[in-house]
Amino acid sequence: MKKNQIIRFGLLLAGLLWLGIAAQALAADNLVVKEGKVYVNLKNADVKNVLQLFAKATRKNIIASSDVSGEVTVTFVGITPTAGLEALLRSQGLDWFEEAGTIYVSNKKIMRSYYLEYARPSDLAGMVKDILPSGSKVSVDDTYNALVIQTSSDYLPRLEKLIKELDEPPAQVMIEVKMIEVKHTDGDTVGLDATYTKPDNANDVAQTTGLAGRATAASAQGFYAHIVSGDINAYLSALSSTDLVNTVATPRITTISNKEASILIGQKLGYRSTVITDQQTTQQMSFLEVGTSLKITPHISKSGLIRMVVEPKISDGQIVNELPQENTTETRNEVIVRDGQTFVIGGLIKDKDTQTDYGIPFLMNIPVLGAFFRKTVTSKIKQELLVFVTPHLITSQYLESESNTMIQAAEKKARDDKARLIH
């Protein structure tokens, strides 16, 4: 019996204590701070009055803008003042920020500027917008590499974490390109070789030579693509021993992962186009690119593999009546290689017919009779473009190796120049 009495007494004491705290809270503006915890029970209280209570509890200045209004019902039993204030503001959809010990509360979105170290703001804008609530605004300034974001304050922690994760140095790749043009010829020779020998003197001879004959035919190879792991120069040496080879270009282009790099060896032919709308008619200048071009987009994996989208193109064209006309041979390739491996693209063939007249000056131009003193050679030239692509990941080791190679080449050139001066 005594044990039950003790339990009942304890429950009664706890109840009286709670009633005492609640009564004290009601007596002291309905909010009590005890041992660093807030006890409050409010119903349909003006939100600005509640903010004044939390200003006393947090011992911080709180300024509410004129657009903060409404009533709030709050019950907290043992919560820290700061956590209670944040919970209250979030429940009302209010935004706030703290500056110099003063908390500013408003219905407006908070604006923050983030200056990026590596990433471009325009690249991150889409991903940032996806995690923000409706009504948020994201502005980009690539000139100052800045993101300007206006959103709710409770999204700022996850927003700053995302930006920090994405603002990392991108992987870079240097791409060596060898563009080799192989010419295959096939054609006919049409002409007449004539000889006249004086009857009484065999040494008196008039003749034409080299105006007749038939050229040998050569076949071209079809499309192919493969990876070369050996010596590229040896490959090209074997190629040049059988065909006419011309090196079109050997550029080195550098880009970062997922960004396109391009080169053009040729012309840009300009033409005007007319744009008609309901309000006005305008003309704009456009360009037709002809020649040999190459676009490369590398994608670098964490393991160091390089996936490349390679788009070579050979074309010619002209502008006729302000309309572009283009003949093109192009292909799109996608391949995965390792650092230093070479990817080869072949089979980009363009046919070209040429006609050349050879003959005796003046006589070859005589109407009708000139055919006896002229040879006409019709050649069909097949121009095949071979593209050798070798990517190199730009690491500190690679840069050091390239630097040492350049220093050694400069020192060798200096020694050779000195030796020539001495001798």
C-alpha positions as CSV (number, residue, x, y, z in Angstrom):
1,M,0.0,0.0,0.0
2,K,2.8,2.4,0.8
3,K,4.4,1.7,-2.6
4,N,1.2,2.6,-4.4
5,Q,0.9,5.8,-2.4
6,I,4.4,6.8,-3.3
7,I,3.7,6.3,-7.0
8,R,0.5,8.3,-6.8
9,F,2.3,11.0,-5.0
10,G,5.0,11.1,-7.7
11,L,2.5,11.4,-10.4
12,L,0.6,14.1,-8.6
13,L,3.9,16.0,-8.1
14,A,4.8,15.7,-11.8
15,G,1.4,17.0,-12.7
16,L,1.6,19.9,-10.4
17,L,5.1,20.6,-11.7
18,W,3.8,20.6,-15.3
19,L,0.9,22.8,-14.3
20,G,3.3,25.1,-12.6
21,I,5.5,25.4,-15.7
22,A,2.5,25.9,-17.9
23,A,1.0,28.5,-15.5
24,Q,4.4,30.2,-15.4
25,A,4.6,30.1,-19.2
26,L,1.1,31.6,-19.5
27,A,2.0,34.2,-16.9
28,A,5.3,35.2,-18.6
29,D,4.1,35.8,-22.2
30,N,3.3,32.1,-22.7
31,L,7.0,31.2,-23.1
32,V,9.5,29.9,-20.5
33,V,13.2,29.2,-21.0
34,K,14.5,26.7,-18.5
35,E,18.0,25.1,-18.6
36,G,18.4,26.2,-22.2
37,K,15.1,24.8,-23.3
38,V,12.0,26.5,-24.5
39,Y,8.5,25.7,-23.2
40,V,5.6,27.4,-25.0
41,N,2.0,26.8,-25.7
42,L,0.3,29.4,-28.0
43,K,-2.9,29.3,-29.9
44,N,-3.8,31.7,-32.7
45,A,-1.1,34.1,-31.6
46,D,0.1,36.9,-33.8
47,V,3.3,35.8,-35.6
48,K,5.1,39.1,-34.9
49,N,4.4,38.8,-31.1
50,V,5.7,35.2,-31.2
51,L,8.9,36.5,-32.9
52,Q,9.4,39.0,-30.1
53,L,9.2,36.1,-27.6
54,F,11.8,34.2,-29.4
55,A,14.0,37.3,-29.6
56,K,14.1,37.2,-25.8
57,A,14.7,33.5,-25.8
58,T,17.5,33.5,-28.3
59,R,18.9,36.9,-27.1
60,K,19.2,38.1,-30.7
61,N,17.6,40.9,-32.5
62,I,14.8,39.9,-34.8
63,I,13.5,42.2,-37.5
64,A,10.3,41.2,-39.4
65,S,9.4,43.0,-42.6
66,S,6.0,44.5,-43.2
67,D,4.9,41.5,-45.3
68,V,5.1,39.1,-42.3
69,S,1.7,38.7,-40.9
70,G,-0.9,36.1,-39.7
71,E,-1.6,33.9,-36.7
72,V,0.3,30.8,-35.5
73,T,-0.4,28.0,-33.1
74,V,2.7,26.6,-31.4
75,T,3.4,24.1,-28.7
76,F,7.0,23.4,-27.7
77,V,8.1,21.3,-24.7
78,G,11.8,21.4,-24.2
79,I,13.4,22.6,-27.5
80,T,16.4,24.9,-28.0
81,P,15.4,28.5,-28.8
82,T,17.2,28.4,-32.2
83,A,15.6,25.1,-33.2
84,G,12.2,26.4,-32.1
85,L,12.6,29.6,-34.1
86,E,13.6,27.8,-37.3
87,A,10.7,25.4,-36.9
88,L,8.3,28.2,-36.4
89,L,9.6,30.1,-39.5
90,R,9.5,27.0,-41.7
91,S,6.0,26.2,-40.7
92,Q,4.9,29.6,-41.9
93,G,6.9,29.5,-45.1
94,L,9.0,32.5,-44.0
95,D,12.6,33.2,-45.0
96,W,15.3,34.5,-42.8
97,F,19.0,35.1,-42.6
98,E,21.3,36.3,-39.8
99,E,23.8,39.1,-40.2
100,A,25.8,40.7,-37.4
101,G,23.7,39.2,-34.7
102,T,20.4,40.3,-36.2
103,I,17.9,37.9,-37.7
104,Y,15.9,39.3,-40.7
105,V,12.6,37.6,-41.4
106,S,10.6,38.1,-44.6
107,N,8.2,36.5,-47.0
108,K,10.6,37.2,-49.9
109,K,13.1,34.7,-51.2
110,I,16.7,34.9,-50.0
111,M,19.3,35.8,-52.7
112,R,22.8,34.3,-52.7
113,S,25.8,34.7,-55.0
114,Y,28.2,31.8,-55.6
115,Y,31.5,32.4,-57.4
116,L,32.7,29.2,-58.9
117,E,36.3,28.1,-59.2
118,Y,36.2,25.6,-62.1
119,A,32.7,24.9,-63.4
120,R,30.9,27.2,-65.7
121,P,27.7,28.6,-64.2
122,S,25.6,27.9,-67.3
123,D,26.6,24.2,-67.0
124,L,25.3,24.0,-63.4
125,A,22.2,26.1,-63.8
126,G,20.0,23.2,-65.0
127,M,21.0,20.8,-62.2
128,V,20.6,23.5,-59.5
129,K,17.1,24.4,-60.8
130,D,16.0,20.8,-60.5
131,I,16.4,20.7,-56.7
132,L,14.9,24.1,-55.9
133,P,11.2,24.7,-55.1
134,S,8.9,26.4,-57.5
135,G,9.2,30.2,-57.5
136,S,13.0,30.1,-57.2
137,K,15.2,31.9,-59.7
138,V,18.7,31.0,-61.0
139,S,20.8,33.6,-62.9
140,V,24.2,32.9,-64.5
141,D,27.1,35.2,-65.3
142,D,29.8,33.3,-67.2
143,T,31.9,36.5,-67.4
144,Y,32.4,36.6,-63.6
145,N,31.8,32.8,-63.2
146,A,29.0,33.5,-60.8
147,L,25.6,31.9,-59.9
148,V,23.0,34.1,-58.5
149,I,20.2,32.2,-56.8
150,Q,17.0,33.4,-55.1
151,T,15.2,30.7,-53.1
152,S,13.9,29.6,-49.7
153,S,16.5,29.7,-46.9
154,D,15.9,26.1,-45.8
155,Y,17.2,25.0,-49.2
156,L,20.5,26.8,-48.8
157,P,22.4,23.9,-47.0
158,R,21.6,21.3,-49.7
159,L,22.2,23.9,-52.4
160,E,25.7,24.8,-51.1
161,K,26.6,21.1,-50.8
162,L,25.6,20.4,-54.4
163,I,27.5,23.4,-55.7
164,K,30.6,22.3,-53.8
165,E,30.4,18.7,-55.2
166,L,29.9,19.9,-58.8
167,D,32.6,22.7,-58.7
168,E,35.5,20.4,-59.2
169,P,38.4,20.7,-61.7
170,P,37.3,18.9,-64.9
171,A,39.5,16.3,-66.6
172,Q,41.4,17.6,-69.6
173,V,42.6,15.8,-72.7
174,M,45.1,16.8,-75.4
175,I,44.3,15.2,-78.7
176,E,46.9,14.6,-81.4
177,V,45.4,14.4,-84.9
178,K,47.1,13.4,-88.1
179,M,44.9,14.0,-91.2
180,I,46.4,12.2,-94.2
181,E,45.1,12.4,-97.8
182,V,45.7,9.4,-100.0
183,K,45.2,9.9,-103.8
184,H,44.3,7.1,-106.1
185,T,44.2,7.9,-109.8
186,D,42.4,6.1,-112.7
187,G,42.0,7.5,-116.2
188,D,42.4,7.3,-120.0
189,T,44.7,8.9,-122.4
190,V,43.4,9.9,-125.8
191,G,45.7,11.2,-128.5
192,L,47.7,10.5,-131.7
193,D,51.4,10.1,-132.1
194,A,52.5,10.9,-135.7
195,T,55.9,10.4,-137.3
196,Y,57.3,11.8,-140.7
197,T,60.6,10.6,-142.1
198,K,62.2,12.3,-145.2
199,P,62.4,9.7,-147.9
200,D,65.9,10.6,-149.1
201,N,67.3,11.1,-145.6
202,A,66.4,8.9,-142.7
203,N,67.9,11.3,-140.2
204,D,65.3,14.0,-141.0
205,V,62.4,13.0,-138.8
206,A,59.4,15.0,-137.4
207,Q,57.3,13.2,-134.8
208,T,55.2,13.6,-131.7
209,T,55.7,11.5,-128.6
210,G,53.7,10.9,-125.5
211,L,50.4,11.9,-127.0
212,A,49.0,8.4,-127.0
213,G,48.9,5.7,-124.3
214,R,46.7,4.4,-121.5
215,A,47.3,5.1,-117.8
216,T,47.4,2.2,-115.4
217,A,44.3,1.8,-113.1
218,A,44.5,1.8,-109.3
219,S,41.7,0.8,-107.0
220,A,40.7,2.6,-103.8
221,Q,40.1,1.0,-100.4
222,G,36.6,1.1,-98.8
223,F,35.6,2.3,-95.4
224,Y,37.4,1.0,-92.4
225,A,38.3,2.0,-88.8
226,H,40.6,0.4,-86.3
227,I,43.0,1.1,-83.4
228,V,46.7,1.3,-83.8
229,S,48.8,0.3,-80.9
230,G,52.2,0.3,-82.7
231,D,54.2,3.0,-84.4
232,I,52.1,5.4,-86.3
233,N,55.0,6.7,-88.4
234,A,55.8,3.2,-89.5
235,Y,52.2,2.8,-90.5
236,L,52.3,5.9,-92.6
237,S,55.7,4.9,-94.1
238,A,54.2,1.7,-95.4
239,L,51.2,3.6,-96.7
240,S,53.3,6.1,-98.6
241,S,55.3,3.3,-100.3
242,T,52.2,2.2,-102.3
243,D,50.1,5.4,-102.7
244,L,50.5,9.1,-103.1
245,V,50.2,10.5,-99.6
246,N,49.8,14.1,-98.5
247,T,49.7,15.2,-94.9
248,V,46.8,17.7,-94.7
249,A,47.3,18.7,-91.1
250,T,48.7,17.6,-87.8
251,P,47.0,19.7,-85.2
252,R,47.0,19.3,-81.4
253,I,43.8,20.4,-79.8
254,T,43.0,20.5,-76.1
255,T,39.6,20.3,-74.5
256,I,37.9,19.2,-71.3
257,S,35.7,16.2,-70.7
258,N,32.3,16.4,-72.5
259,K,33.2,19.6,-74.4
260,E,33.5,19.6,-78.2
261,A,36.7,20.6,-80.0
262,S,36.9,21.2,-83.7
263,I,39.2,22.2,-86.6
264,L,38.5,23.4,-90.1
265,I,40.9,23.4,-93.0
266,G,39.1,25.1,-95.9
267,Q,36.7,28.0,-96.5
268,K,33.7,29.6,-95.1
269,L,31.4,30.8,-97.9
270,G,29.0,33.5,-96.9
271,Y,25.4,33.8,-98.0
272,R,22.4,35.8,-96.9
273,S,19.1,34.3,-95.7
274,T,15.8,36.1,-95.2
275,V,13.7,35.7,-92.1
276,I,10.1,36.8,-92.3
277,T,8.0,37.3,-89.2
278,D,4.6,38.9,-88.6
279,Q,6.3,42.1,-87.5
280,Q,9.3,42.5,-89.8
281,T,11.6,41.0,-92.5
282,T,15.3,40.7,-91.7
283,Q,18.3,39.3,-93.4
284,Q,21.0,37.4,-91.6
285,M,24.5,36.2,-92.7
286,S,25.3,32.5,-92.7
287,F,28.3,30.6,-93.7
288,L,28.8,27.3,-95.6
289,E,32.0,25.5,-94.3
290,V,33.8,23.5,-97.0
291,G,37.0,21.7,-96.9
292,T,38.3,19.2,-94.3
293,S,36.8,19.5,-90.9
294,L,36.9,17.4,-87.7
295,K,34.8,17.5,-84.5
296,I,35.8,15.6,-81.4
297,T,34.0,15.3,-78.1
298,P,35.8,13.3,-75.4
299,H,34.2,11.8,-72.3
300,I,36.7,10.7,-69.6
301,S,35.7,8.1,-67.1
302,K,37.0,7.9,-63.5
303,S,39.0,4.8,-64.5
304,G,40.9,6.8,-67.2
305,L,39.2,5.3,-70.3
306,I,38.4,7.9,-73.0
307,R,35.2,7.6,-75.0
308,M,35.4,9.8,-78.0
309,V,32.8,10.9,-80.5
310,V,34.7,11.7,-83.7
311,E,33.1,13.3,-86.7
312,P,35.4,13.9,-89.8
313,K,34.1,15.5,-92.9
314,I,35.4,16.4,-96.4
315,S,33.3,18.6,-98.6
316,D,33.2,21.2,-101.3
317,G,30.4,23.5,-102.5
318,Q,29.4,26.8,-103.8
319,I,26.8,29.5,-103.4
320,V,24.3,29.8,-106.3
321,N,21.7,32.5,-106.1
322,E,22.2,32.9,-102.4
323,L,21.6,29.2,-101.9
324,P,24.4,26.9,-100.5
325,Q,25.1,23.8,-102.5
326,E,27.4,21.2,-100.8
327,N,28.9,17.8,-101.7
328,T,30.0,16.1,-98.6
329,T,31.4,12.8,-97.3
330,E,31.2,12.5,-93.5
331,T,30.8,10.0,-90.8
332,R,30.2,9.8,-87.1
333,N,32.2,7.4,-84.9
334,E,32.2,6.5,-81.3
335,V,35.0,4.5,-79.7
336,I,36.6,3.8,-76.3
337,V,40.4,3.9,-76.1
338,R,43.0,4.2,-73.4
339,D,45.4,7.1,-72.8
340,G,47.9,7.1,-75.7
341,Q,46.1,4.7,-78.0
342,T,45.4,5.7,-81.6
343,F,42.0,5.5,-83.3
344,V,42.0,5.4,-87.2
345,I,39.2,6.4,-89.4
346,G,39.4,5.7,-93.2
347,G,37.2,5.3,-96.2
348,L,36.3,9.0,-96.6
349,I,36.6,9.1,-100.3
350,K,35.8,11.9,-102.7
351,D,35.9,11.5,-106.5
352,K,37.2,14.2,-108.7
353,D,37.5,14.2,-112.6
354,T,40.2,16.2,-114.2
355,Q,41.0,16.8,-117.9
356,T,44.4,17.9,-119.0
357,D,45.5,18.7,-122.6
358,Y,49.1,18.2,-123.7
359,G,50.5,19.0,-127.1
360,I,52.6,21.1,-129.4
361,P,52.3,24.8,-128.8
362,F,50.2,26.7,-131.4
363,L,49.5,23.6,-133.4
364,M,47.4,22.0,-130.7
365,N,45.0,24.9,-130.7
366,I,44.2,24.8,-134.5
367,P,40.6,23.8,-135.0
368,V,40.1,20.2,-136.1
369,L,43.7,19.7,-137.1
370,G,44.9,20.5,-133.6
371,A,43.6,17.1,-132.5
372,F,46.6,15.5,-134.3
373,F,49.0,17.5,-132.2
374,R,47.3,17.2,-128.8
375,K,46.8,14.6,-126.1
376,T,43.8,14.8,-123.7
377,V,44.2,13.0,-120.4
378,T,41.1,12.4,-118.4
379,S,41.9,11.4,-114.8
380,K,39.6,10.3,-112.0
381,I,41.2,11.1,-108.7
382,K,39.9,9.5,-105.6
383,Q,41.0,11.4,-102.5
384,E,40.7,9.3,-99.4
385,L,41.1,11.0,-96.0
386,L,42.7,9.0,-93.1
387,V,42.3,10.4,-89.6
388,F,44.6,9.3,-86.8
389,V,43.4,10.4,-83.4
390,T,45.5,9.9,-80.3
391,P,44.2,11.3,-76.9
392,H,46.5,12.0,-74.0
393,L,45.1,12.7,-70.5
394,I,46.6,15.9,-69.2
395,T,48.0,15.0,-65.8
396,S,50.9,16.5,-63.8
397,Q,53.1,13.5,-65.1
398,Y,52.1,14.2,-68.7
399,L,52.9,17.9,-68.4
400,E,56.3,17.2,-66.8
401,S,57.1,14.7,-69.6
402,E,56.1,17.2,-72.3
403,S,58.1,19.9,-70.6
404,N,61.2,17.7,-70.4
405,T,60.8,16.8,-74.1
406,M,60.6,20.4,-75.1
407,I,63.6,21.3,-73.0
408,Q,65.7,18.4,-74.5
409,A,64.6,19.4,-78.0
410,A,65.7,23.1,-77.4
411,E,69.0,22.0,-75.9
412,K,69.7,19.7,-78.9
413,K,68.9,22.5,-81.3
414,A,71.3,24.8,-79.5
415,R,74.1,22.2,-79.6
416,D,73.5,21.6,-83.3
417,D,73.5,25.4,-84.1
418,K,76.8,25.8,-82.0
419,A,78.4,22.9,-83.9
420,R,77.5,24.4,-87.3
421,L,79.0,27.8,-86.2
422,I,82.2,26.1,-85.2
423,H,82.6,24.1,-88.4
